[in-house]
Amino acid sequence: MEYNLADLFESIVDTVPGREALVYLDHPGSGAERRLTYAQLDAAANRLAHHLRDSGVAPGEHVGLHLCNGVEYLQTALACLKIRAVPVNVNYRYVEEELVYLYRDADLAALVYDAEFGGRVAAALPRAGGLRHLVRVGSGGDGPPTAVPFTEAEASGSPGRDFPARSADDRFIIYTGGTTGMPKGVMWRQEDLFFSGLGGGAPTGEPVRRPEELAERVAAGGEGLVFFPTPPLMHGTSTLTAFIAFDFGQKVVLHRKFVPEEVLRTIEKEKVTTASLVGDAMLRPLVDALAGPLRGTDLSSLLSVSSSGAILSETVRAQFAALAPHTLLLNNFGSSESGFNGTATADSGPEKGFRLRVNARTTVVDPATLAPVAPGEPGRIAQRGHVPLGYYNDPKKTAETFFEADGERWVLLGDMGTVDEDGVITVLGRGSQCINTGGEKVYPEEVEQALKAHPEVYDALVAGVPDTRWGFSVAAVVQPRAQASGLTADAVRDHCRKRLAGYKIPRTVVFTDRIQRSPSGKADYRWARAVAQAADRGPAPPDEPPGRLS
């Protein structure tokens, strides 16, 4: 047995076959649900695995998962792993041209898709390269007529496990759109993903020392933990959260899509202990529901709520803490390229910045020399050891992001940061989004945190827009709270002046009914920049020029 995700999952199944593994609420509020034990989920994955193998999907070939949350998503991922095929996540918001790019870039041989996306799949298929086998989940839509219904595919396969030996070197690819450019496929060895993305079987404790130890720990422990990944499984964080739960032999709860009120009802009904989400975009609606129509919801089972992919603001954290004082709120830091890196310190916030206690493999390096920086010096956050092999089909970006030093593999993350004498890292922000205004560097995340501390601001994104004098100036796109009255650009600037240096104050402030984010809550900076550039810009505040004073 090796550190292979299918091997590890099967070892848990054989240890606790009758334990509940997955609860899926198809349409929250409808009462429709599916419940599968570990043995049932394993058999379902085996059936689909046999269908894919019998349809010609070979070890090492790539299978796209163009799906909303559901049993079929995790079942398909497991089926791929069992036959040594490579699961590839597909963003279900992509339109035809984006799908054509991803299908071709990922060299998909097969695709499992939800019927509601059939029209887009059919439109992209003629230019999809070697994509030759389709499986459709659900009915209806106007998808390709050659697609095999999922129920037929599942019924045609054997529930047994007559699969060849697997390897720790088997691949797992996570496509990440990031904040700019086309999506990139992060290539992981499964052993590396197990230790960096899944915590080595113990995310907050001592990792296992041999593969068999994972099941031994499950046998020695009990049940009762319930994991609830609320963002889409098409984003790595949620899929990895589900696999962490499986590694513990515990239960995973899923909703098809994020509906705040139903999330809270499910936490109460299923006695959820651990929920994951992405930033204020997901936590704020939960806070609003808890303070309003769902006031009094029993959250006594909820031990922790973790956010990754976007920073939780101090204001929203405080509001949630007041409503759920016994729940630990974790601001986690990680990426598709690194897995989990660390958790924000208790003193993180607008005053001291986003400060992280990181694992021993994470540090800050000079982007030019790749050597560790001195305390207080800015650099790129980097991780060594169990890191990805690179980006699929992209040697140029791989060379820019991954390197070797002293016999170890390293990955350079997109975030800039500084490190102090105690090894605590302060995250400055995404280097690609840094705004150079008159020679000063402004990181959007810092300004966004200040903006969202305003009681009448619901959400905000910050981007740089061209400026004839300063090169770029700071622009803010702001979504006021529904009950906000009379929120003005000057009021926003006055609020920021108490928290930020003058050159960081947004010169452009654009109000919008809704901030555009990905389904998981990640920022869409291209959209924010376009909105800001299209707006009529008022005069710069006379006492706060946007760039360096000389």
MITI-616007 format. One line per field, with one value per residue (C-alpha): residue in one letter; residue number from 1; x, y, z. Coordinates in nm, 4 decimals. Example, Ala and Ser with C-alpha at 12.3 -4.5 7.8 and 13.67 -1.06 7.14 Angstrom:
BEGIN
rest = A,S .
nr = 1,2 .
px = 1.2300,1.3670 .
py = -0.4500,-0.1060 .
pz = 0.7800,0.7140 .
***
This chain:
BEGIN
rest = M,E,Y,N,L,A,D,L,F,E,S,I,V,D,T,V,P,G,R,E,A,L,V,Y,L,D,H,P,G,S,G,A,E,R,R,L,T,Y,A,Q,L,D,A,A,A,N,R,L,A,H,H,L,R,D,S,G,V,A,P,G,E,H,V,G,L,H,L,C,N,G,V,E,Y,L,Q,T,A,L,A,C,L,K,I,R,A,V,P,V,N,V,N,Y,R,Y,V,E,E,E,L,V,Y,L,Y,R,D,A,D,L,A,A,L,V,Y,D,A,E,F,G,G,R,V,A,A,A,L,P,R,A,G,G,L,R,H,L,V,R,V,G,S,G,G,D,G,P,P,T,A,V,P,F,T,E,A,E,A,S,G,S,P,G,R,D,F,P,A,R,S,A,D,D,R,F,I,I,Y,T,G,G,T,T,G,M,P,K,G,V,M,W,R,Q,E,D,L,F,F,S,G,L,G,G,G,A,P,T,G,E,P,V,R,R,P,E,E,L,A,E,R,V,A,A,G,G,E,G,L,V,F,F,P,T,P,P,L,M,H,G,T,S,T,L,T,A,F,I,A,F,D,F,G,Q,K,V,V,L,H,R,K,F,V,P,E,E,V,L,R,T,I,E,K,E,K,V,T,T,A,S,L,V,G,D,A,M,L,R,P,L,V,D,A,L,A,G,P,L,R,G,T,D,L,S,S,L,L,S,V,S,S,S,G,A,I,L,S,E,T,V,R,A,Q,F,A,A,L,A,P,H,T,L,L,L,N,N,F,G,S,S,E,S,G,F,N,G,T,A,T,A,D,S,G,P,E,K,G,F,R,L,R,V,N,A,R,T,T,V,V,D,P,A,T,L,A,P,V,A,P,G,E,P,G,R,I,A,Q,R,G,H,V,P,L,G,Y,Y,N,D,P,K,K,T,A,E,T,F,F,E,A,D,G,E,R,W,V,L,L,G,D,M,G,T,V,D,E,D,G,V,I,T,V,L,G,R,G,S,Q,C,I,N,T,G,G,E,K,V,Y,P,E,E,V,E,Q,A,L,K,A,H,P,E,V,Y,D,A,L,V,A,G,V,P,D,T,R,W,G,F,S,V,A,A,V,V,Q,P,R,A,Q,A,S,G,L,T,A,D,A,V,R,D,H,C,R,K,R,L,A,G,Y,K,I,P,R,T,V,V,F,T,D,R,I,Q,R,S,P,S,G,K,A,D,Y,R,W,A,R,A,V,A,Q,A,A,D,R,G,P,A,P,P,D,E,P,P,G,R,L,S .
nr = 1,2,3,4,5,6,7,8,9,10,11,12,13,14,15,16,17,18,19,20,21,22,23,24,25,26,27,28,29,30,31,32,33,34,35,36,37,38,39,40,41,42,43,44,45,46,47,48,49,50,51,52,53,54,55,56,57,58,59,60,61,62,63,64,65,66,67,68,69,70,71,72,73,74,75,76,77,78,79,80,81,82,83,84,85,86,87,88,89,90,91,92,93,94,95,96,97,98,99,100,101,102,103,104,105,106,107,108,109,110,111,112,113,114,115,116,117,118,119,120,121,122,123,124,125,126,127,128,129,130,131,132,133,134,135,136,137,138,139,140,141,142,143,144,145,146,147,148,149,150,151,152,153,154,155,156,157,158,159,160,161,162,163,164,165,166,167,168,169,170,171,172,173,174,175,176,177,178,179,180,181,182,183,184,185,186,187,188,189,190,191,192,193,194,195,196,197,198,199,200,201,202,203,204,205,206,207,208,209,210,211,212,213,214,215,216,217,218,219,220,221,222,223,224,225,226,227,228,229,230,231,232,233,234,235,236,237,238,239,240,241,242,243,244,245,246,247,248,249,250,251,252,253,254,255,256,257,258,259,260,261,262,263,264,265,266,267,268,269,270,271,272,273,274,275,276,277,278,279,280,281,282,283,284,285,286,287,288,289,290,291,292,293,294,295,296,297,298,299,300,301,302,303,304,305,306,307,308,309,310,311,312,313,314,315,316,317,318,319,320,321,322,323,324,325,326,327,328,329,330,331,332,333,334,335,336,337,338,339,340,341,342,343,344,345,346,347,348,349,350,351,352,353,354,355,356,357,358,359,360,361,362,363,364,365,366,367,368,369,370,371,372,373,374,375,376,377,378,379,380,381,382,383,384,385,386,387,388,389,390,391,392,393,394,395,396,397,398,399,400,401,402,403,404,405,406,407,408,409,410,411,412,413,414,415,416,417,418,419,420,421,422,423,424,425,426,427,428,429,430,431,432,433,434,435,436,437,438,439,440,441,442,443,444,445,446,447,448,449,450,451,452,453,454,455,456,457,458,459,460,461,462,463,464,465,466,467,468,469,470,471,472,473,474,475,476,477,478,479,480,481,482,483,484,485,486,487,488,489,490,491,492,493,494,495,496,497,498,499,500,501,502,503,504,505,506,507,508,509,510,511,512,513,514,515,516,517,518,519,520,521,522,523,524,525,526,527,528,529,530,531,532,533,534,535,536,537,538,539,540,541,542,543,544,545,546,547,548,549,550 .
px = 0.0000,0.1242,0.0201,-0.2379,-0.5752,-0.7795,-0.5789,-0.6204,-0.9949,-1.0457,-0.8546,-1.1035,-1.3997,-1.2748,-1.2348,-1.5774,-1.7943,-2.1266,-2.0463,-2.2262,-1.9893,-2.1942,-2.5204,-2.6393,-2.9309,-3.0250,-3.2463,-3.2172,-3.5595,-3.7194,-3.6598,-3.4894,-3.1683,-2.9296,-2.7311,-2.4474,-2.2333,-1.8645,-1.9384,-2.2171,-2.0058,-1.7191,-1.9427,-2.0942,-1.7463,-1.6410,-1.9376,-1.8539,-1.4839,-1.5618,-1.7795,-1.5034,-1.2445,-1.4745,-1.5336,-1.1628,-1.0404,-0.6841,-0.4507,-0.3083,-0.5883,-0.7827,-1.1527,-1.3327,-1.5806,-1.8181,-2.0580,-2.2351,-2.1981,-2.3456,-2.2804,-2.1806,-1.8923,-1.7142,-1.8189,-1.6589,-1.3416,-1.3047,-1.3830,-1.1034,-0.8554,-0.9471,-0.8546,-0.5534,-0.7237,-0.6770,-0.9797,-0.9866,-1.2205,-1.4156,-1.5577,-1.9313,-1.9565,-1.7343,-1.8896,-1.8133,-1.4752,-1.3433,-1.4614,-1.2933,-0.9687,-0.9893,-1.1054,-0.8146,-0.5523,-0.6338,-0.6382,-0.9674,-1.0483,-1.3842,-1.6263,-1.8936,-2.1289,-2.4579,-2.7456,-2.8052,-2.4692,-2.5447,-2.5868,-2.2426,-2.0873,-2.2445,-2.1227,-1.7653,-1.7448,-1.6561,-1.3358,-1.2607,-0.9675,-0.9502,-1.2616,-1.4341,-1.6605,-1.9414,-2.1528,-2.4569,-2.5868,-2.9601,-3.2028,-3.3227,-3.1220,-2.9862,-2.6568,-2.4737,-2.6880,-2.3885,-2.3723,-2.4398,-2.6856,-2.5064,-2.7587,-2.6903,-2.3154,-2.3341,-2.5663,-2.3388,-2.0351,-1.9390,-1.9329,-1.6162,-1.2568,-1.0642,-0.8290,-0.4548,-0.1983,-0.1717,0.1143,0.1941,0.3059,-0.0463,-0.1614,-0.4328,-0.4880,-0.6540,-0.7329,-0.7150,-0.8386,-0.6600,-0.7323,-0.5862,-0.5297,-0.6545,-0.6862,-0.3814,-0.3767,-0.1723,-0.0192,0.0132,0.1616,-0.0979,0.1534,0.2458,-0.1202,-0.1924,0.0690,0.0301,-0.3385,-0.4849,-0.2511,-0.1048,-0.4105,-0.3919,-0.4199,-0.3762,-0.1596,0.1178,0.1008,0.0917,0.4283,0.3044,-0.0092,-0.1599,-0.1569,-0.4439,-0.6979,-0.5470,-0.6203,-0.9792,-1.0243,-0.8960,-1.1095,-1.4797,-1.7289,-1.9260,-1.7403,-1.9449,-1.7677,-1.9674,-1.7778,-2.0178,-1.8320,-1.8459,-1.6466,-1.5055,-1.2734,-0.9925,-1.0654,-1.4011,-1.2876,-0.9846,-1.2080,-1.4218,-1.1150,-0.9857,-1.3181,-1.2854,-0.9313,-1.0808,-1.3611,-1.6150,-1.9243,-1.9424,-2.2544,-2.3182,-2.5639,-2.5954,-2.5474,-2.4891,-2.8133,-2.7347,-3.0600,-3.0453,-2.6803,-2.7785,-3.0731,-2.8468,-2.5846,-2.8592,-3.0224,-2.7054,-2.5139,-2.2316,-1.9052,-1.6825,-1.7951,-1.5709,-1.6373,-1.4595,-1.4351,-1.6937,-1.8896,-2.0097,-1.9845,-2.1652,-2.4921,-2.4774,-2.4354,-2.7305,-2.9476,-2.8433,-2.9207,-3.2513,-3.4842,-3.2705,-3.2126,-3.2050,-3.0722,-2.8987,-2.5271,-2.4101,-2.2548,-2.0451,-1.6883,-1.5205,-1.5776,-1.2757,-1.2219,-0.9585,-0.9160,-1.0288,-0.9599,-1.2389,-1.2708,-1.2484,-1.6019,-1.7666,-1.5574,-1.6760,-2.0390,-2.0208,-1.8416,-2.1230,-2.3828,-2.1875,-1.9466,-1.8569,-1.7468,-1.3800,-1.3397,-1.0277,-0.8756,-0.6708,-0.4139,-0.3361,-0.3630,-0.4025,-0.0239,0.0628,-0.2242,-0.2501,0.0142,-0.1107,-0.3754,-0.4100,-0.2979,-0.5435,-0.4083,-0.4591,-0.6618,-0.6470,-0.3915,-0.1268,-0.2301,-0.3047,-0.0513,0.0038,0.1522,0.2777,0.4104,0.7834,0.7969,0.6686,0.8854,0.9428,1.2094,1.3604,1.1877,1.5146,1.7642,1.5144,1.7042,1.5153,1.4694,1.5737,1.3006,1.0883,1.1987,0.9249,0.9374,0.7347,0.5805,0.7211,0.6875,0.9242,0.8929,0.5600,0.4774,0.3252,0.5248,0.4208,0.1468,0.0079,0.0898,0.2693,0.6486,0.6930,0.4715,0.6125,0.9651,0.8453,0.6730,0.8554,1.2255,1.4747,1.7198,1.9452,1.7800,1.4247,1.1353,0.9915,0.6864,0.6581,0.3102,0.1452,0.1344,0.3924,0.4767,0.7257,0.8433,0.9319,1.1891,0.9378,0.8620,0.5171,0.4381,0.2425,0.0667,0.0853,-0.1310,-0.1196,0.1873,-0.0017,-0.2644,-0.0217,-0.0896,0.2150,0.0954,0.3657,0.6273,0.4327,0.3055,-0.0577,-0.1985,-0.5746,-0.6465,-0.5302,-0.7578,-1.0481,-1.0140,-1.0373,-1.3388,-1.5289,-1.4798,-1.7282,-2.0671,-2.2553,-2.0236,-2.1378,-1.8508,-1.5685,-1.2949,-0.9949,-0.7969,-0.5504,-0.6620,-0.4342,-0.3467,-0.1624,0.0251,0.0847,0.0943,-0.1896,-0.4298,-0.6360,-0.9989,-1.2641,-1.5843,-1.8201,-2.1446,-2.3372,-2.5465,-2.9149,-3.0092,-2.7286,-2.8471,-2.6457,-2.3144,-2.0921,-1.7455,-1.6268,-1.7629,-1.5768,-1.2527,-1.2943,-1.3392,-1.0240,-0.8117,-0.8325,-0.6830,-0.4613,-0.1772,-0.2820,-0.1544,-0.3724,-0.6993,-0.9207,-0.9252,-1.2091,-1.5083,-1.7772,-2.0964,-2.2599,-2.5626,-2.3519,-1.9834,-1.8949,-1.7135,-1.6623,-1.9128,-1.6672,-1.6357,-1.2982,-1.2396,-1.2874,-1.0314,-1.0644,-1.4306,-1.3523,-1.0860,-1.3223,-1.6016,-1.3670,-1.2197,-1.5635,-1.6807,-1.6494,-1.3717,-1.4081,-1.1222,-0.8601,-0.9072,-0.7012,-0.5216,-0.4546,-0.2693,-0.2704,0.1047,0.4314,0.4815,0.8158 .
py = 0.0000,0.3466,0.7041,0.6788,0.8474,0.5519,0.3031,0.5191,0.5633,0.1901,0.1212,0.3452,0.1734,-0.1664,-0.0331,0.1350,0.0059,0.0704,0.4212,0.7085,0.8780,1.1226,1.3131,1.5088,1.7523,1.7855,2.0929,2.2547,2.2924,2.0302,1.7437,1.5358,1.3761,1.0869,0.9088,0.6694,0.4595,0.4138,0.0743,0.2163,0.5094,0.2728,0.0374,0.3303,0.4596,0.1086,0.0851,0.4124,0.3232,0.0037,0.1956,0.4481,0.1739,-0.0312,0.2827,0.3091,0.5510,0.4376,0.5019,0.8527,0.9880,1.2921,1.2999,1.6330,1.6902,1.9574,1.9279,2.1077,1.9677,1.6236,1.2572,1.2238,1.4674,1.2757,0.9426,1.0397,1.1680,0.8398,0.6375,0.8130,0.7514,0.3834,0.3231,0.5590,0.8145,1.1802,1.3835,1.7416,2.0033,2.2203,2.5579,2.5333,2.9082,2.8918,2.9778,2.8145,2.9729,2.9130,2.5529,2.4949,2.6250,2.4098,2.0915,2.1205,2.2444,1.9607,1.6984,1.5586,1.2074,1.1906,1.4309,1.3846,1.6832,1.8063,1.8162,2.1862,2.2604,2.0430,2.3349,2.4739,2.1275,2.0669,2.4029,2.3392,1.9735,2.0200,2.2008,1.9928,1.7988,1.4370,1.4408,1.1184,0.9936,1.1821,1.0940,1.3096,1.3545,1.4245,1.4627,1.7333,2.0083,2.0195,1.8386,1.6058,1.3052,1.0722,1.1253,0.8206,0.8836,0.8592,0.6097,0.3768,0.4183,0.3331,0.0365,-0.1133,-0.1406,-0.4004,-0.2993,-0.5051,-0.3869,-0.5735,-0.2810,-0.2928,-0.1784,0.1963,0.4305,0.7321,0.8911,0.8804,1.2296,1.4639,1.7901,2.1016,2.3745,2.7184,3.0342,3.2676,3.6368,3.6948,3.5010,3.1642,2.8741,2.6618,2.2936,2.2288,1.8790,1.6954,1.3588,1.2000,1.1458,1.5152,1.6183,1.3866,1.5571,1.9190,1.9391,1.6817,1.7262,1.3772,1.2308,1.4729,1.8381,1.9701,1.6943,1.4500,1.3158,0.9396,0.7683,0.4886,0.4493,0.1719,0.3964,0.6049,0.3223,0.2205,0.5673,0.5494,0.2072,0.3405,0.6533,0.7182,0.8980,1.2156,1.4734,1.6190,1.8197,2.0663,2.2153,2.4865,2.6221,2.4364,2.1139,2.2404,2.4538,2.2557,2.3663,2.1895,1.8655,1.8490,1.9167,1.6169,1.3951,1.5094,1.3973,1.0598,1.0227,1.0590,0.8124,1.0875,1.2268,1.4806,1.6929,1.8630,2.1097,2.1492,2.5252,2.7779,2.9078,3.0786,2.9990,2.6332,2.6076,2.7120,2.4729,2.1886,2.2712,2.2381,1.9263,1.7270,1.8432,1.9792,2.0224,2.1782,2.4102,2.5612,2.8653,3.1421,3.4883,3.7524,3.6734,3.3546,3.4352,3.7712,3.6211,3.3635,3.6429,3.8320,3.5207,3.4450,3.8006,3.7976,3.5174,3.2331,3.3933,3.1224,2.8459,2.5840,2.5962,2.4205,2.1343,2.3726,2.3605,2.5577,2.7562,2.7930,3.0290,2.9942,3.1617,3.5013,3.6892,3.7352,4.0991,4.2008,4.3415,4.0224,3.8064,4.0136,3.9925,3.6147,3.5787,3.7682,3.5335,3.2088,3.2705,2.9031,2.8476,2.8862,3.1030,3.0218,3.2453,2.9865,3.0468,2.8139,2.7674,2.5107,2.5239,2.4698,2.3106,2.4369,2.6831,2.8276,3.0072,3.3751,3.4857,3.6275,3.9803,3.9800,4.2758,4.6255,4.7417,4.4683,4.3115,3.9505,3.7618,3.3874,3.1152,2.8873,2.5337,2.4716,2.4342,2.7856,3.0981,3.4244,3.4426,3.7104,3.6673,3.7421,3.5303,3.2798,3.3083,3.3606,3.7294,3.9021,3.9736,4.2679,4.2548,4.1948,3.8902,3.6057,3.3492,3.0059,2.6455,2.3495,1.9729,1.8181,2.0621,2.0087,1.8979,2.2092,2.3332,2.0905,2.1806,2.4996,2.4685,2.8485,2.9152,2.6060,2.7468,3.0804,2.9268,2.6055,2.5586,2.3330,2.4358,2.2141,1.9036,2.0110,2.1195,2.4669,2.6586,3.0377,3.1518,3.4566,3.6390,3.8824,3.8971,3.9710,3.7464,3.8496,3.7129,3.4552,3.3205,3.4819,3.5909,3.9068,3.8686,4.1870,4.0669,3.9201,4.0439,4.0394,4.2787,4.5189,4.8801,5.1006,5.4547,5.7170,5.4636,5.3464,4.9885,4.9352,4.5867,4.5698,4.3363,4.5949,4.8641,4.6170,4.5322,4.9022,4.9540,4.6564,4.7870,5.0644,4.9694,5.0601,4.8698,4.5177,4.4203,4.5843,4.5160,4.7364,4.7600,4.9895,5.2073,5.4019,5.7528,6.0077,6.1546,5.8631,5.5694,5.4005,5.5158,5.3232,5.2540,5.0930,4.9228,4.9255,4.7406,4.9255,4.7367,4.7180,4.9522,5.2013,5.5570,5.8372,5.6514,5.8741,5.8546,6.1245,5.9307,5.6217,5.8180,5.9831,5.6388,5.5075,5.8071,5.6842,5.3490,5.3992,5.6182,5.8931,5.7250,5.4192,5.6169,5.5251,5.8129,5.6456,5.5100,5.3334,5.2058,4.8889,4.6790,4.3624,4.2754,4.0077,3.7076,3.3446,3.0869,3.0182,3.3870,3.4617,3.8127,3.8947,4.1708,4.1889,4.2776,4.5342,4.7014,4.7207,4.8706,5.1277,5.2285,5.2674,5.4996,5.8765,5.9641,6.2583,6.4842,6.3444,6.4449,6.7653,6.6625,6.2987,6.2682,5.9059,5.8680,5.9392,6.2949,6.4486 .
pz = 0.0000,-0.0886,-0.0240,-0.2985,-0.2404,-0.3690,-0.1612,0.1476,0.0915,0.0455,0.3675,0.5520,0.3825,0.4970,0.8514,0.8948,0.6055,0.7802,0.8965,0.7209,0.4757,0.2703,0.3086,0.0067,0.0141,-0.3517,-0.3302,0.0134,0.1683,-0.0570,0.1827,-0.0886,0.0317,-0.0234,0.2455,0.1713,0.4027,0.3275,0.1718,-0.0445,-0.1662,-0.2432,-0.4426,-0.6341,-0.7220,-0.8297,-1.0667,-1.2380,-1.2440,-1.4345,-1.6790,-1.7499,-1.7897,-2.0152,-2.2234,-2.2941,-2.0297,-1.9590,-1.6631,-1.6819,-1.9036,-1.7867,-1.6954,-1.6561,-1.3724,-1.5045,-1.2133,-0.9327,-0.5823,-0.5413,-0.4795,-0.8438,-0.8033,-0.5272,-0.6776,-1.0107,-0.8450,-0.6565,-0.9694,-1.1572,-0.8765,-0.8614,-1.2287,-1.2118,-1.4359,-1.3451,-1.2239,-1.3537,-1.2072,-1.4522,-1.3501,-1.4212,-1.4781,-1.7844,-2.1198,-2.4538,-2.5305,-2.1785,-2.1885,-2.5245,-2.3785,-2.0644,-2.2406,-2.4845,-2.2386,-1.9976,-2.2788,-2.1532,-2.2740,-2.0947,-1.9324,-1.6669,-1.6718,-1.5263,-1.7738,-1.7057,-1.8713,-2.1755,-2.4157,-2.3367,-2.3545,-2.6958,-2.8240,-2.7076,-2.8105,-3.1838,-3.0799,-2.7702,-2.9109,-2.7946,-2.5756,-2.6808,-2.4000,-2.2245,-1.9218,-1.8369,-1.4826,-1.4765,-1.7609,-1.9946,-2.1539,-2.5050,-2.4576,-2.6981,-2.8015,-2.7595,-2.3826,-2.1659,-1.8798,-1.5461,-1.4103,-1.7048,-1.6704,-1.3018,-1.3542,-1.6205,-1.3942,-1.1371,-0.7680,-0.7149,-0.6852,-0.9549,-1.0163,-1.0803,-0.8251,-0.7853,-0.7065,-0.4888,-0.8174,-0.9644,-1.0553,-0.9330,-1.1233,-0.9805,-1.2331,-1.0784,-1.2449,-1.0054,-1.0446,-1.3914,-1.7119,-1.8297,-1.5861,-1.5068,-1.4146,-1.1000,-1.1223,-0.7915,-0.7094,-0.4826,-0.2027,-0.2101,-0.2139,0.0797,0.2961,0.1793,0.0910,0.3307,0.6251,0.6069,0.7747,1.0683,0.9580,1.3122,1.4561,1.3750,1.0155,0.9667,0.9200,0.6940,0.4791,0.6921,0.9975,0.8577,0.8931,1.2266,1.3633,1.2355,1.3973,1.7280,1.7174,1.7037,1.4860,1.5344,1.3297,1.0427,0.7722,0.5621,0.2652,0.1493,-0.1596,-0.4929,-0.5110,-0.8422,-0.6260,-0.4682,-0.1112,-0.0929,-0.2562,-0.0277,0.2747,0.1754,0.1410,0.4803,0.6296,0.4555,0.5926,0.9420,0.8631,0.9287,0.7549,0.4703,0.4150,0.0802,-0.0683,-0.4415,-0.4131,-0.1366,0.0162,0.3507,0.5308,0.4269,0.5296,0.8821,0.8927,0.7819,1.0463,1.3068,1.1567,1.0788,1.3879,1.1703,1.3598,1.0909,0.8098,0.5428,0.3273,0.1368,0.2877,0.3694,0.0541,0.2235,0.5939,0.5746,0.4374,0.7177,0.9710,0.8202,0.8352,1.1946,1.2983,1.1104,0.9936,1.1368,1.4757,1.7404,1.5123,1.7254,1.6362,1.9522,1.7495,1.5376,1.6653,1.3868,1.0693,0.8417,0.5504,0.2802,-0.0571,0.0757,0.3982,0.6487,0.7540,1.1173,1.1108,0.9874,1.2210,1.5166,1.4066,1.3732,1.7075,1.8782,1.7274,1.7682,2.0589,2.1071,1.7461,1.6530,1.3437,1.1398,0.8728,0.6830,0.4126,0.1237,-0.2500,-0.5257,-0.5643,-0.1975,-0.0092,0.3483,0.4728,0.7989,1.0022,1.0891,1.4330,1.6850,1.6338,1.2555,1.1365,0.9874,1.2439,1.2047,0.8748,0.7870,1.0018,0.9710,1.1812,0.9059,0.8839,0.8914,0.5129,0.4369,0.4271,0.2350,-0.0371,-0.2586,-0.5974,-0.7807,-0.5852,-0.4345,-0.1050,0.2230,0.3032,0.6245,0.8821,0.7704,0.4063,0.1459,-0.0787,-0.2272,0.0021,-0.0876,0.0226,-0.0037,0.0180,-0.0812,-0.3619,-0.7100,-1.0116,-1.2027,-1.4331,-1.6864,-2.0459,-1.9430,-1.9082,-1.9130,-1.6092,-1.4407,-1.4724,-1.3308,-1.0292,-0.9346,-0.8633,-0.6839,-0.4123,-0.2015,-0.3397,-0.2493,-0.4689,-0.4025,-0.5210,-0.5328,-0.4360,-0.5870,-0.2551,-0.1262,0.2412,0.5169,0.7983,1.1539,1.3984,1.5282,1.1809,1.1624,0.8055,0.7264,0.3912,0.1849,-0.1028,-0.4508,-0.6336,-0.9638,-0.8206,-0.6516,-0.7527,-0.8179,-0.7629,-0.7894,-0.6797,-0.3742,-0.3582,-0.2591,-0.2059,-0.2744,0.0179,0.2724,0.1305,0.1031,0.4711,0.5599,0.3339,0.4748,0.8275,0.7391,0.8892,0.5685,0.3291,0.2448,0.0115,-0.1810,-0.4342,-0.5100,-0.8345,-1.0038,-1.2953,-1.5340,-1.4203,-1.6374,-1.3408,-1.1059,-1.3477,-1.1616,-0.8936,-0.6418,-0.7345,-0.5156,-0.6276,-0.3275,-0.2592,0.0152,0.2662,0.1807,0.4645,0.3912,0.3459,0.1967,0.1633,-0.0507,-0.2012,0.0398,0.3364,0.2178,0.1831,0.5229,0.6784,0.5075,0.6162,0.9756,0.8753,0.5703,0.4477,0.2072,-0.1094,-0.0358,-0.0240,-0.3231,-0.5709,-0.7597,-0.5690,-0.7705,-0.6101,-0.7397,-0.6503,-0.6419,-0.6294,-0.8813,-0.7360,-0.8302,-0.6929,-0.4102,-0.3145,-0.4741,-0.6021,-0.9715,-1.0125,-1.3899,-1.3445,-1.0727,-1.2888,-1.5870,-1.3743,-1.2230,-1.5586,-1.7122,-1.4356,-1.4480,-1.2123,-0.9808,-0.8714,-0.6368,-0.2730,-0.2402,0.0795,-0.0181,-0.3502,-0.4679,-0.5121,-0.3339,-0.2052,-0.3023 .
***
